[in-house]
Amino acid sequence: MGKKDTLKMLNDELFENTDLSSHMEDYLERIAILSREKKVVRVKDIAKSLGIKMPSVTSALIKLCEKGLIVYEKYGYVELTPEGGMQAEKVYRRHSFLTDFFHNVLGMNETESSEVACKIEHHLSPESCRRINRLVRFYKSEKDSKEKWTEELGSVLEERPLSDFIEGDDLFIVRLEDDGRLKKRLLDMGFRKGERIHLVKYAPLRDPLEIEIKGYHISIRVEEARSIIVRRFPVIN
């Protein structure tokens, strides 16, 4: 087996499930992270890092020790076994590329990206992990090449209904999502693709809202505003 085949096999294995509970996975991942930051890892370090009381941590460590994933003696240091290290790497790898996906592809802030990744990382199938990972790698390589579609994706992800924005926002219309009478009514009022909108203010109960378009001030219902998909107008420094 060549080097590339060995690496591919290793990468594939890293996306397989650990057969551990989500709590056990969190402990293994935390031990691995702390091991990179500290010379030795203690129970109090894990408890502080996870925001969990020490007796609960001790109970979890005993279970991990019984499974042969860590070396741990009461009041002693905590170390990952080779098998524990492999399982921890699976969890850490999953968390890392999911955070990367939410932050660099979907444009969410880094803290929120990590929190969302932590919530879903234990519930994805190996194949879904592989596919998301491939998507992240492809997107980043295309973005580095300055492909137009990566810029367009970033813009599309910024699109939201007019009702999601706040007073004072300058926006422009991307599209109208209703295909019936509401769309015709909005078109008759001047709500067309590319038109600039200034969100003046909301009524006390946030319905209706006052907007400025083509120099006119118009009040529209929130229900109507939800059908008007807009982006924030670029700020020129």
C-alpha positions as CSV (number, residue, x, y, z in Angstrom):
1,M,0.0,0.0,0.0
2,G,1.4,3.4,-1.0
3,K,1.7,6.5,1.2
4,K,-1.3,8.1,-0.4
5,D,-3.5,5.0,0.2
6,T,-2.3,4.9,3.8
7,L,-3.2,8.6,4.3
8,K,-6.6,8.1,2.6
9,M,-7.4,5.1,4.9
10,L,-6.4,7.1,8.0
11,N,-8.5,10.1,6.9
12,D,-11.5,7.8,6.2
13,E,-11.1,6.2,9.7
14,L,-11.1,9.7,11.3
15,F,-14.6,10.2,10.1
16,E,-16.0,7.0,11.5
17,N,-18.2,7.1,14.6
18,T,-16.5,6.6,18.0
19,D,-19.4,4.6,19.5
20,L,-19.2,6.8,22.6
21,S,-21.8,9.1,24.1
22,S,-21.6,12.8,23.2
23,H,-20.5,13.5,26.8
24,M,-17.7,11.0,26.6
25,E,-16.6,12.5,23.2
26,D,-16.6,16.0,24.8
27,Y,-14.3,14.7,27.5
28,L,-11.9,13.1,25.1
29,E,-11.8,16.2,22.9
30,R,-11.2,18.4,25.9
31,I,-8.4,16.2,27.2
32,A,-6.7,16.3,23.8
33,I,-7.0,20.1,23.6
34,L,-5.6,20.6,27.1
35,S,-2.8,18.2,26.4
36,R,-1.6,20.5,23.6
37,E,-1.7,23.5,25.9
38,K,-0.3,22.0,29.1
39,K,2.5,19.7,30.1
40,V,0.1,17.7,32.3
41,V,-3.7,17.6,32.5
42,R,-5.4,17.4,35.9
43,V,-9.1,16.8,36.8
44,K,-9.5,20.4,37.9
45,D,-8.2,21.6,34.5
46,I,-10.9,19.5,32.7
47,A,-13.6,20.7,35.2
48,K,-12.7,24.3,34.7
49,S,-12.5,24.0,30.9
50,L,-15.9,22.3,30.6
51,G,-17.6,24.2,33.4
52,I,-18.5,21.0,35.2
53,K,-18.0,20.0,38.9
54,M,-15.0,17.9,39.7
55,P,-17.0,14.8,41.0
56,S,-18.8,14.6,37.7
57,V,-15.5,14.8,35.8
58,T,-14.0,12.1,38.0
59,S,-17.0,9.8,37.3
60,A,-16.6,10.3,33.5
61,L,-12.8,9.7,33.7
62,I,-13.3,6.4,35.5
63,K,-15.6,5.2,32.6
64,L,-13.1,6.3,30.0
65,C,-10.3,4.5,31.9
66,E,-12.4,1.3,32.0
67,K,-12.7,1.6,28.2
68,G,-8.9,1.8,27.8
69,L,-9.1,5.3,26.4
70,I,-7.2,7.2,29.1
71,V,-4.7,6.5,31.9
72,Y,-5.9,7.9,35.1
73,E,-5.4,7.3,38.8
74,K,-7.3,9.2,41.5
75,Y,-5.7,12.6,42.2
76,G,-3.2,11.9,39.4
77,Y,-2.7,13.2,35.9
78,V,-4.9,12.3,32.9
79,E,-3.3,11.0,29.7
80,L,-4.8,9.6,26.5
81,T,-3.9,6.1,25.5
82,P,-3.1,5.5,21.8
83,E,-6.6,4.3,21.2
84,G,-8.0,7.3,23.2
85,G,-5.8,9.6,21.1
86,M,-7.3,8.2,17.9
87,Q,-10.9,8.6,19.2
88,A,-10.1,12.2,20.4
89,E,-8.7,13.0,17.0
90,K,-11.9,11.9,15.3
91,V,-14.0,14.2,17.6
92,Y,-11.5,17.1,17.2
93,R,-11.3,16.7,13.5
94,R,-15.1,16.7,13.2
95,H,-15.4,19.8,15.4
96,S,-12.7,21.7,13.5
97,F,-14.0,21.3,10.0
98,L,-17.6,22.0,11.1
99,T,-16.5,25.2,12.7
100,D,-14.6,26.0,9.5
101,F,-17.8,25.3,7.5
102,F,-20.0,27.6,9.6
103,H,-17.4,30.3,9.9
104,N,-15.6,30.4,6.5
105,V,-18.3,29.1,4.2
106,L,-21.5,30.3,5.8
107,G,-19.9,33.5,7.2
108,M,-21.1,33.1,10.8
109,N,-18.9,34.6,13.6
110,E,-16.3,32.2,15.0
111,T,-17.7,31.9,18.5
112,E,-21.2,31.0,17.2
113,S,-19.7,28.6,14.6
114,S,-17.8,26.7,17.3
115,E,-20.9,26.5,19.5
116,V,-23.1,25.2,16.7
117,A,-20.4,22.7,15.6
118,C,-20.3,21.4,19.2
119,K,-24.1,20.8,19.2
120,I,-24.3,18.8,15.9
121,E,-20.9,17.1,15.7
122,H,-22.1,14.1,17.7
123,H,-25.1,13.4,15.4
124,L,-23.7,13.4,11.9
125,S,-23.1,10.2,10.0
126,P,-19.5,9.4,8.8
127,E,-20.5,10.0,5.1
128,S,-22.1,13.4,5.9
129,C,-18.9,14.4,7.7
130,R,-16.8,13.4,4.6
131,R,-19.0,15.3,2.3
132,I,-19.1,18.5,4.3
133,N,-15.3,18.3,4.7
134,R,-14.9,17.9,1.0
135,L,-17.1,20.9,0.4
136,V,-15.1,23.0,2.8
137,R,-11.8,22.1,1.2
138,F,-13.2,22.7,-2.3
139,Y,-14.7,26.1,-1.3
140,K,-11.5,27.3,0.3
141,S,-9.4,26.2,-2.8
142,E,-11.8,28.0,-5.1
143,K,-11.9,31.1,-2.9
144,D,-8.1,31.2,-2.9
145,S,-8.3,31.2,-6.7
146,K,-10.8,34.1,-6.5
147,E,-13.5,32.2,-8.3
148,K,-16.6,34.5,-8.8
149,W,-19.1,32.0,-7.5
150,T,-17.5,32.0,-4.0
151,E,-18.0,35.8,-3.8
152,E,-21.6,35.4,-5.0
153,L,-22.2,32.7,-2.4
154,G,-21.1,35.1,0.3
155,S,-23.5,37.8,-1.0
156,V,-26.4,35.3,-1.2
157,L,-25.9,34.3,2.4
158,E,-26.3,38.0,3.4
159,E,-29.8,38.1,1.9
160,R,-32.7,38.4,4.4
161,P,-36.3,39.5,4.5
162,L,-36.7,43.3,4.9
163,S,-38.4,42.6,8.2
164,D,-35.2,41.2,9.7
165,F,-33.3,44.6,9.5
166,I,-33.3,47.5,11.9
167,E,-34.2,51.1,11.7
168,G,-31.7,53.2,9.8
169,D,-30.5,50.4,7.6
170,D,-29.9,51.2,3.9
171,L,-30.8,48.2,1.7
172,F,-31.5,47.2,-1.9
173,I,-34.0,44.7,-3.2
174,V,-32.8,41.3,-4.5
175,R,-36.1,39.8,-5.3
176,L,-39.8,39.4,-4.2
177,E,-40.6,35.9,-3.0
178,D,-44.4,36.0,-3.3
179,D,-45.8,34.9,-6.7
180,G,-49.4,36.0,-6.1
181,R,-51.4,39.2,-5.5
182,L,-48.9,40.4,-2.9
183,K,-46.1,40.4,-5.4
184,K,-48.2,42.4,-7.9
185,R,-49.2,44.9,-5.2
186,L,-45.5,45.3,-4.2
187,L,-44.4,45.8,-7.8
188,D,-47.2,48.4,-8.3
189,M,-45.8,50.2,-5.3
190,G,-42.3,50.4,-6.8
191,F,-40.6,47.4,-5.1
192,R,-38.5,46.1,-7.9
193,K,-35.1,44.4,-8.1
194,G,-32.2,46.7,-7.5
195,E,-34.3,49.5,-5.9
196,R,-32.7,51.1,-2.8
197,I,-34.7,51.1,0.4
198,H,-34.1,53.0,3.7
199,L,-35.8,51.5,6.7
200,V,-37.0,54.6,8.5
201,K,-38.8,53.1,11.6
202,Y,-41.1,50.5,13.1
203,A,-44.4,51.2,14.7
204,P,-44.4,50.6,18.5
205,L,-45.4,46.9,18.0
206,R,-43.1,46.6,15.0
207,D,-46.0,46.5,12.6
208,P,-46.3,48.3,10.2
209,L,-42.8,49.7,9.3
210,E,-42.1,52.9,7.5
211,I,-39.6,52.8,4.6
212,E,-38.3,55.3,2.1
213,I,-38.1,54.2,-1.6
214,K,-37.7,56.5,-4.6
215,G,-38.0,59.5,-2.4
216,Y,-41.4,58.5,-1.0
217,H,-42.2,57.4,2.5
218,I,-44.4,54.3,2.6
219,S,-45.8,52.1,5.4
220,I,-46.0,48.4,4.8
221,R,-47.1,45.5,6.9
222,V,-44.5,43.1,8.4
223,E,-46.2,40.3,6.4
224,E,-45.4,42.2,3.2
225,A,-41.8,43.0,4.4
226,R,-41.2,39.3,4.8
227,S,-41.6,38.8,1.1
228,I,-39.1,41.5,0.2
229,I,-35.6,39.9,0.1
230,V,-32.9,42.5,0.5
231,R,-29.2,43.0,1.2
232,R,-27.5,45.7,3.1
233,F,-26.3,48.5,0.9
234,P,-22.5,48.5,0.7
235,V,-20.8,51.2,2.9
236,I,-18.2,53.2,0.9
237,N,-15.4,54.4,3.1
